[in-house]
Amino acid sequence: MARRPLVAIVGRPNVGKSTLFNRLVGERRAIVEDTPGTTRDRIYAQASWGGLTFDVVDTGGLQSEQEIERASAVDIAQATQAQAKLAIEEADLIVFMVDGKAGLTAGDLEVADLLRRARRPVLLAVNKAEARWTQDAAVEFYELGLGDPYPISALHGTGVGDLLDAIIAELPVAIEAERADVPSIAIVGRPNVGKSALLNALLGQARQIVSPVPGTTRDAVDTEITWAGNPVVLIDTAGIRRPGKIERGIEKYSVLRSTRAVARADVAVLVIDATEPFTSQDQAIAGAIADAHKGIVIAVNKWDLVAKNDRTVKEFTEKAREAFDFVSYAPLVFISAKTGQRVGQVMELALAVVAERDKRIATGELNRVIREAVNRHPPPSKPNKWVKFYYVTQAGVRPPTFVFFCNAPQNVHFSYRRYLENTLREHYQFTGTPIVLRFRARRESDRER
């Protein structure tokens, strides 16, 4: 469950943070415009340098309280500020970007003060230093008291290599050692849905708490427990171990924290509030779980507060399936963390999903099932675009991964991919886990095994 280090790029609006982000990750992931405030949400991706892989998060511009009050959309400015502060809270290293052409500003001094209070390693990058005079002028940024400035041009790449050398020199190679063969379960969800209550209820029902394990979020401690004789690590994203460390405004923006926890987990328990409508944040966290190819259980909390009749469960399930159709394989469990209702089922389902992620199908049986499915419903074909399947094999687990060998993988339509996935689920369930289907070309002369 080791995780990659996290580098946050922060600074005032329009200093070039997104341009540097795109250069570090090697692709245009962040939108770059000459308009302050273009980046409002945190964007993150992987970067590699000198043999070390790490995550980079791009943030919206940090502004003073006066600038926020003058903003045309105060709520958006406040949300942007909150998300940037959360990124700082989560980061292992901060790259503080300033504008070499604009020179040192009062806003830079305010950001520097914020970063000193955060007690994180900080590297100072002076951007837009294409010309010699701006590189010379970088010395004025020593006034920030953050060490040697690194003059760079995020646009042209000048000096970025030196900055990357400094980044990997500061980052640990591994944040956390692997805990082999111990399944890990992350409890995730937006604020106030009952994550802390669920975690407390699970800890109260566990037969034994083995040990607190240092976590990778700044406000959480993972806990190893024994459940039904099996060691399990609970990854806490609720921050109940050290309450009060996150400002209330920042706590609202939890997708990044959830995503980081999911990256270390085998299964994520997504907690949603039965008394409120589904939100885009619920869906974003579910999407992060799916994108990471991790197992998922959806725990519908506060079920004790819902007025019920004989159709309540059916109607709620239908709405949930519609809202989370992209993780239709996720089991739902209706719980009350407050009363303890069905809390044990959450762990039972999560451990069942762990087992599903390790499931292997014999090659002979797998090919029989797929051959029957293809014969029953051949792939759509057009002139010169026909598809012929030769055989399929399971290439891996966690998640279950299947490789289909065929004559023209580029012609396998997404709807037929879905048909093949549904076929596999019909026969083998794979409850709670995504399955990965890959299609590879194979010469017809080599087709049969």
PLY file of the C-alpha trace (Angstrom):
ply
format ascii 1.0
element vertex 449
property float x
property float y
property float z
element edge 448
property int vertex1
property int vertex2
end_header
0.00 0.00 0.00
2.92 2.32 -0.55
1.90 5.50 -2.27
3.63 8.04 -4.44
4.83 11.32 -2.96
2.67 14.37 -3.74
4.00 17.71 -5.03
1.63 20.71 -4.97
2.16 23.70 -7.26
0.84 26.85 -5.60
1.04 30.61 -6.09
-0.93 33.69 -7.01
-3.26 33.61 -10.04
-1.71 33.70 -13.50
1.91 33.02 -12.56
2.10 29.91 -14.79
1.21 27.07 -12.42
-0.80 25.13 -14.99
1.92 25.56 -17.62
4.48 24.06 -15.24
2.05 21.28 -14.31
1.61 20.34 -17.97
5.37 20.33 -18.51
6.04 18.16 -15.46
3.43 15.54 -16.34
4.30 15.60 -20.04
0.84 16.32 -21.41
-1.73 19.09 -21.58
-3.92 18.13 -18.63
-4.52 21.59 -17.15
-6.25 24.38 -19.10
-3.82 27.21 -19.75
-5.11 30.71 -20.48
-3.88 34.22 -19.86
-6.82 34.82 -17.57
-6.39 34.77 -13.78
-8.50 32.12 -12.07
-8.71 29.64 -14.96
-7.80 26.75 -12.64
-10.45 26.42 -9.94
-10.33 22.73 -9.07
-7.31 20.67 -8.19
-5.93 18.66 -11.10
-3.43 15.89 -10.46
-1.33 13.47 -12.53
1.86 11.43 -12.38
5.31 12.72 -13.21
8.68 10.95 -13.34
12.25 12.23 -13.08
15.50 10.57 -12.16
13.84 7.20 -11.66
11.30 8.52 -9.13
7.58 8.66 -9.89
5.49 11.16 -7.97
2.09 12.84 -8.16
1.69 16.51 -9.04
-1.36 18.59 -8.15
-2.20 21.88 -9.87
-4.17 24.40 -7.83
-6.11 27.58 -8.32
-4.45 30.87 -7.48
-4.12 31.97 -3.86
-5.47 35.45 -3.19
-5.67 37.81 -0.26
-8.94 38.26 1.62
-9.32 41.70 0.02
-8.87 40.23 -3.48
-11.46 37.56 -2.74
-13.96 40.16 -1.53
-13.42 42.16 -4.73
-13.85 39.11 -6.96
-16.89 39.06 -9.24
-17.74 35.55 -8.00
-16.82 35.50 -4.33
-18.05 31.96 -3.73
-15.88 30.58 -6.55
-12.86 32.52 -5.30
-13.39 31.15 -1.79
-13.77 27.60 -3.10
-10.59 27.95 -5.15
-8.72 29.20 -2.10
-10.01 26.33 0.01
-8.99 23.70 -2.52
-5.48 25.16 -2.81
-5.11 25.08 0.97
-6.23 21.47 1.08
-3.62 20.60 -1.55
-0.98 22.26 0.66
-2.25 20.23 3.62
-1.91 16.97 1.68
1.41 17.66 -0.06
4.81 16.21 0.80
6.53 19.07 -1.05
5.33 22.46 -2.30
6.56 24.30 -5.38
5.76 27.97 -4.81
5.59 29.79 -8.16
6.08 33.53 -8.53
6.16 35.78 -11.60
9.69 36.93 -12.43
8.44 39.65 -14.78
5.98 41.10 -12.29
8.55 41.00 -9.49
7.91 40.49 -5.80
4.38 41.46 -4.76
2.48 41.80 -1.49
0.46 38.76 -2.54
3.65 36.69 -2.79
4.56 37.71 0.76
1.13 36.58 2.00
1.43 33.21 0.27
4.95 32.74 1.66
3.61 33.38 5.15
0.87 30.78 4.60
3.45 28.22 3.42
5.69 28.78 6.42
2.76 28.00 8.70
2.05 24.82 6.74
5.44 23.40 7.78
6.09 21.63 4.48
9.29 21.66 2.40
9.01 24.50 -0.14
10.89 25.12 -3.38
10.63 28.63 -4.83
10.24 28.72 -8.64
10.58 32.13 -10.34
8.68 31.72 -13.60
8.83 33.70 -16.88
12.60 33.98 -16.54
13.36 33.62 -20.25
15.57 36.71 -20.44
18.85 37.25 -18.56
17.56 40.34 -16.74
14.69 38.40 -15.21
17.06 35.68 -14.06
19.21 38.32 -12.40
16.11 39.90 -10.89
15.20 36.60 -9.27
17.46 37.50 -6.36
14.79 39.89 -5.01
12.72 36.83 -4.11
15.22 35.93 -1.38
13.13 38.38 0.67
10.48 35.64 0.91
12.79 33.68 3.17
12.21 30.38 1.35
15.76 29.63 0.27
17.35 29.78 -3.17
14.97 30.73 -5.99
14.96 28.58 -9.13
14.60 30.78 -12.25
12.57 28.85 -14.83
10.45 29.22 -17.92
7.54 26.83 -17.62
6.56 27.70 -21.19
9.94 26.96 -22.79
11.34 24.51 -20.25
14.35 26.58 -19.26
15.56 25.67 -15.77
12.83 23.07 -15.23
15.39 20.26 -15.13
17.20 21.94 -12.23
13.87 22.37 -10.43
13.06 18.68 -10.94
16.46 17.68 -9.58
15.67 19.70 -6.46
12.21 18.12 -6.19
13.43 14.52 -6.21
16.26 15.43 -3.81
13.61 16.55 -1.29
11.09 13.75 -1.80
11.29 10.39 -0.04
11.54 7.43 -2.40
8.68 5.67 -0.60
6.14 7.16 1.73
5.06 3.92 3.35
6.27 0.34 3.27
4.06 -2.31 1.75
1.96 -4.41 4.13
1.84 -7.55 2.05
-1.28 -9.73 1.92
-3.28 -7.54 4.31
-6.38 -6.20 2.52
-6.89 -2.48 2.91
-10.28 -0.78 2.99
-10.70 2.98 2.63
-13.74 4.78 4.00
-14.44 7.70 1.67
-17.17 10.19 0.94
-17.99 13.84 1.17
-18.14 15.57 4.57
-20.95 14.96 7.05
-22.18 11.71 5.51
-21.07 9.67 8.52
-17.56 8.42 7.69
-16.31 8.98 11.22
-19.39 7.33 12.72
-18.99 4.30 10.45
-15.30 3.97 11.27
-16.04 4.18 15.00
-18.80 1.59 14.66
-16.47 -0.78 12.79
-13.72 -0.34 15.35
-16.24 -1.00 18.10
-17.35 -4.25 16.46
-13.88 -5.50 15.59
-12.71 -8.33 17.79
-9.25 -6.85 18.10
-7.51 -3.62 17.15
-4.00 -4.74 16.29
-2.21 -1.42 15.95
-2.41 2.11 14.68
-0.42 2.31 11.45
1.05 5.62 10.26
-1.11 6.82 7.39
-0.38 9.05 4.48
-2.95 11.78 5.02
-2.02 14.54 7.42
-5.00 14.02 9.68
-5.53 10.30 9.77
-4.01 7.14 11.17
-4.66 3.82 9.44
-5.76 1.10 11.81
-5.03 -2.60 11.49
-7.80 -4.72 12.95
-8.78 -8.37 13.04
-12.19 -9.06 11.53
-13.59 -12.61 11.59
-10.04 -13.85 12.08
-8.63 -11.85 9.16
-6.21 -8.91 9.48
-7.56 -5.81 7.73
-6.23 -2.25 7.45
-8.84 0.51 7.64
-7.75 3.67 5.83
-9.38 6.63 7.51
-10.13 9.70 5.42
-12.42 11.25 8.01
-9.57 12.58 10.13
-11.11 11.49 13.43
-7.72 10.67 14.95
-6.62 14.28 15.11
-9.76 16.42 14.94
-9.72 20.11 14.23
-6.66 20.14 12.02
-8.54 21.03 8.85
-10.39 24.31 8.59
-14.11 23.92 8.11
-14.02 25.64 4.72
-11.29 23.34 3.46
-13.01 20.19 4.72
-15.74 20.67 2.13
-13.40 19.76 -0.72
-12.60 16.11 -0.13
-12.23 14.53 -3.57
-8.43 14.78 -3.54
-8.16 13.25 -0.08
-10.50 10.43 -1.10
-8.55 9.83 -4.30
-5.27 9.58 -2.42
-6.76 7.09 0.04
-8.30 5.05 -2.77
-4.91 4.77 -4.45
-3.63 2.84 -1.41
-6.70 0.68 -0.91
-7.95 -2.59 -2.30
-11.58 -1.62 -1.74
-13.21 1.73 -1.05
-16.42 2.03 0.95
-18.23 5.06 -0.47
-20.49 6.48 2.24
-23.49 8.48 1.03
-26.25 10.20 2.99
-29.67 8.61 2.58
-31.40 11.83 3.70
-29.93 13.98 0.92
-30.00 13.84 -2.88
-26.99 12.34 -4.64
-24.43 15.03 -5.42
-21.80 15.57 -8.08
-19.19 15.14 -5.35
-20.56 11.67 -4.52
-20.27 10.82 -8.21
-16.79 12.32 -8.50
-15.50 10.17 -5.66
-17.13 7.08 -7.18
-15.50 8.02 -10.48
-12.10 8.26 -8.80
-12.59 4.74 -7.42
-13.52 3.42 -10.86
-10.60 5.23 -12.54
-8.21 3.65 -10.05
-9.66 0.20 -10.84
-10.34 -0.45 -7.16
-13.19 -2.35 -5.57
-16.21 -0.45 -4.29
-19.04 -0.88 -1.81
-21.68 1.86 -1.54
-22.86 2.29 2.05
-26.13 4.22 2.29
-25.89 5.75 5.76
-28.52 7.34 8.03
-31.08 4.81 6.83
-32.72 5.00 10.24
-33.80 8.58 9.44
-35.64 7.67 6.23
-39.42 7.27 6.31
-40.14 3.87 4.79
-42.84 1.84 3.13
-42.72 -1.44 1.23
-41.26 0.28 -1.87
-38.61 2.49 -0.23
-35.63 0.18 -0.72
-36.57 -0.64 -4.31
-37.11 3.00 -5.28
-33.91 4.19 -3.60
-31.92 1.39 -5.23
-33.24 2.34 -8.67
-32.25 5.98 -8.16
-28.82 4.98 -6.88
-28.23 2.66 -9.81
-29.12 5.47 -12.19
-26.85 8.00 -10.46
-23.94 5.55 -10.22
-24.49 3.64 -13.45
-20.76 3.77 -14.23
-20.16 1.50 -11.20
-23.22 -0.67 -11.67
-21.27 -3.62 -10.24
-21.06 -1.96 -6.80
-23.11 -3.64 -4.05
-25.36 -1.38 -1.96
-25.87 -1.79 1.76
-28.31 0.31 3.81
-26.86 1.13 7.21
-27.08 3.32 10.25
-23.65 3.99 11.70
-25.37 5.66 14.64
-27.45 2.62 15.66
-25.09 -0.03 14.28
-27.72 -1.34 11.83
-26.04 -3.61 9.24
-22.61 -2.06 9.92
-21.05 -5.51 10.02
-22.31 -6.14 6.49
-20.12 -3.31 5.24
-16.97 -5.19 6.25
-18.35 -8.52 5.06
-19.13 -7.05 1.64
-15.75 -5.30 1.42
-13.89 -8.55 2.18
-16.06 -10.37 -0.36
-15.06 -7.77 -2.96
-11.38 -8.33 -2.05
-11.88 -12.01 -2.87
-13.63 -11.17 -6.14
-10.63 -9.07 -7.19
-8.38 -12.14 -6.76
-10.68 -14.50 -8.69
-9.07 -16.45 -11.57
-10.90 -18.26 -14.34
-9.41 -21.32 -16.03
-8.46 -20.60 -19.64
-10.40 -23.53 -21.09
-13.61 -22.60 -19.29
-13.16 -18.93 -20.13
-12.80 -19.64 -23.84
-15.87 -21.87 -23.80
-18.00 -19.11 -22.25
-16.73 -16.44 -24.64
-17.06 -18.71 -27.69
-20.70 -19.40 -26.82
-21.32 -15.68 -26.30
-19.77 -14.77 -29.65
-21.73 -17.49 -31.46
-24.94 -16.31 -29.80
-24.27 -12.66 -30.65
-21.49 -12.14 -33.23
-19.75 -8.76 -33.29
-21.26 -6.23 -35.72
-19.36 -6.20 -38.98
-19.00 -3.98 -42.01
-17.11 -4.56 -45.24
-13.38 -4.71 -44.44
-14.15 -4.21 -40.73
-15.14 -7.70 -39.64
-13.86 -8.94 -36.28
-12.89 -12.52 -35.52
-11.98 -13.63 -32.00
-9.35 -16.35 -31.60
-9.03 -16.87 -27.86
-9.08 -15.08 -24.52
-6.94 -15.44 -21.42
-6.92 -13.91 -17.97
-3.76 -11.87 -17.69
-4.00 -10.69 -14.08
-5.96 -9.91 -10.94
-6.57 -6.84 -8.76
-8.46 -6.00 -10.93
-9.28 -9.09 -13.00
-7.81 -8.43 -16.44
-8.65 -10.31 -19.63
-6.86 -10.18 -22.97
-8.86 -10.98 -26.11
-6.86 -11.93 -29.19
-8.56 -11.06 -32.45
-7.77 -10.04 -36.00
-8.78 -6.35 -35.73
-8.86 -5.01 -32.17
-9.44 -1.46 -33.38
-12.80 -2.54 -34.80
-14.24 -3.88 -31.53
-17.03 -1.43 -30.78
-17.48 -0.17 -27.21
-20.99 -1.67 -27.13
-19.55 -5.10 -27.91
-16.92 -4.63 -25.20
-19.79 -4.00 -22.81
-21.52 -7.16 -24.05
-18.40 -9.23 -23.36
-18.01 -7.67 -19.91
-21.66 -8.38 -19.11
-21.11 -11.98 -20.23
-18.19 -12.37 -17.83
-20.19 -10.85 -14.98
-23.19 -13.06 -15.75
-21.06 -16.17 -15.35
-18.51 -15.10 -12.72
-20.08 -12.08 -10.95
-16.93 -10.09 -10.05
-19.14 -8.25 -7.57
-17.82 -4.86 -6.54
-14.75 -4.86 -8.74
-14.09 -3.41 -12.17
-12.76 -5.82 -14.77
-10.37 -4.78 -17.49
-10.77 -6.00 -21.08
-7.89 -5.58 -23.51
-7.88 -6.50 -27.17
-4.75 -7.57 -29.01
-4.02 -8.41 -32.63
-3.02 -11.96 -33.54
-2.27 -13.48 -36.92
-4.92 -15.91 -38.05
-2.23 -18.50 -38.83
-1.41 -18.57 -35.08
-4.98 -18.35 -33.96
-5.91 -21.52 -32.08
-4.37 -23.02 -28.99
0 1
1 2
2 3
3 4
4 5
5 6
6 7
7 8
8 9
9 10
10 11
11 12
12 13
13 14
14 15
15 16
16 17
17 18
18 19
19 20
20 21
21 22
22 23
23 24
24 25
25 26
26 27
27 28
28 29
29 30
30 31
31 32
32 33
33 34
34 35
35 36
36 37
37 38
38 39
39 40
40 41
41 42
42 43
43 44
44 45
45 46
46 47
47 48
48 49
49 50
50 51
51 52
52 53
53 54
54 55
55 56
56 57
57 58
58 59
59 60
60 61
61 62
62 63
63 64
64 65
65 66
66 67
67 68
68 69
69 70
70 71
71 72
72 73
73 74
74 75
75 76
76 77
77 78
78 79
79 80
80 81
81 82
82 83
83 84
84 85
85 86
86 87
87 88
88 89
89 90
90 91
91 92
92 93
93 94
94 95
95 96
96 97
97 98
98 99
99 100
100 101
101 102
102 103
103 104
104 105
105 106
106 107
107 108
108 109
109 110
110 111
111 112
112 113
113 114
114 115
115 116
116 117
117 118
118 119
119 120
120 121
121 122
122 123
123 124
124 125
125 126
126 127
127 128
128 129
129 130
130 131
131 132
132 133
133 134
134 135
135 136
136 137
137 138
138 139
139 140
140 141
141 142
142 143
143 144
144 145
145 146
146 147
147 148
148 149
149 150
150 151
151 152
152 153
153 154
154 155
155 156
156 157
157 158
158 159
159 160
160 161
161 162
162 163
163 164
164 165
165 166
166 167
167 168
168 169
169 170
170 171
171 172
172 173
173 174
174 175
175 176
176 177
177 178
178 179
179 180
180 181
181 182
182 183
183 184
184 185
185 186
186 187
187 188
188 189
189 190
190 191
191 192
192 193
193 194
194 195
195 196
196 197
197 198
198 199
199 200
200 201
201 202
202 203
203 204
204 205
205 206
206 207
207 208
208 209
209 210
210 211
211 212
212 213
213 214
214 215
215 216
216 217
217 218
218 219
219 220
220 221
221 222
222 223
223 224
224 225
225 226
226 227
227 228
228 229
229 230
230 231
231 232
232 233
233 234
234 235
235 236
236 237
237 238
238 239
239 240
240 241
241 242
242 243
243 244
244 245
245 246
246 247
247 248
248 249
249 250
250 251
251 252
252 253
253 254
254 255
255 256
256 257
257 258
258 259
259 260
260 261
261 262
262 263
263 264
264 265
265 266
266 267
267 268
268 269
269 270
270 271
271 272
272 273
273 274
274 275
275 276
276 277
277 278
278 279
279 280
280 281
281 282
282 283
283 284
284 285
285 286
286 287
287 288
288 289
289 290
290 291
291 292
292 293
293 294
294 295
295 296
296 297
297 298
298 299
299 300
300 301
301 302
302 303
303 304
304 305
305 306
306 307
307 308
308 309
309 310
310 311
311 312
312 313
313 314
314 315
315 316
316 317
317 318
318 319
319 320
320 321
321 322
322 323
323 324
324 325
325 326
326 327
327 328
328 329
329 330
330 331
331 332
332 333
333 334
334 335
335 336
336 337
337 338
338 339
339 340
340 341
341 342
342 343
343 344
344 345
345 346
346 347
347 348
348 349
349 350
350 351
351 352
352 353
353 354
354 355
355 356
356 357
357 358
358 359
359 360
360 361
361 362
362 363
363 364
364 365
365 366
366 367
367 368
368 369
369 370
370 371
371 372
372 373
373 374
374 375
375 376
376 377
377 378
378 379
379 380
380 381
381 382
382 383
383 384
384 385
385 386
386 387
387 388
388 389
389 390
390 391
391 392
392 393
393 394
394 395
395 396
396 397
397 398
398 399
399 400
400 401
401 402
402 403
403 404
404 405
405 406
406 407
407 408
408 409
409 410
410 411
411 412
412 413
413 414
414 415
415 416
416 417
417 418
418 419
419 420
420 421
421 422
422 423
423 424
424 425
425 426
426 427
427 428
428 429
429 430
430 431
431 432
432 433
433 434
434 435
435 436
436 437
437 438
438 439
439 440
440 441
441 442
442 443
443 444
444 445
445 446
446 447
447 448
